[in-house]
């Protein structure tokens, strides 16, 4: 499937994913989808939320392995979109961080209460929400329930 988007936008996002250590432009072609979606959003201060920061701790079920770069895609999104605000959440407390225009939080996708707690900490609506976390049906359903209340309805 080819997306109708300027080639330089796709390449810019793909390069940023690769630069920051994400597999979203090397092993996977997610950058094509994300570039298309982001460039359709009309909000000049885009807010993106992603579950799954990419732990490199091998004692966590959803590990990327020791060579993984936690937060790589969050940094790529931040660098791709000027004036954006990027939020992330993960189960592994050890990889949570805060940087310029990036904040991360704890969430256990298998526990709906942690989504309620997260919702109280982040009183925002998001323009794009991504679940790249646990990859199991019950976790994905909990994420979708959270996304349903936090997604900016104007961008749908």
ABEGO torsion letter per residue (X at the ends): XBBBBBAAAAAAAAAAAAAAGBAAAAABAAAAAAAAAAAABABABBBBBBBGAGBABAABAABAEAABBBGAAAAAAAAABBGBBBBBBBABAAABBBBBGBBBBBBBAABAAAAAAAAAABBBBBABBBBABAGBAAAAAAAAAAAAAABBAAAX
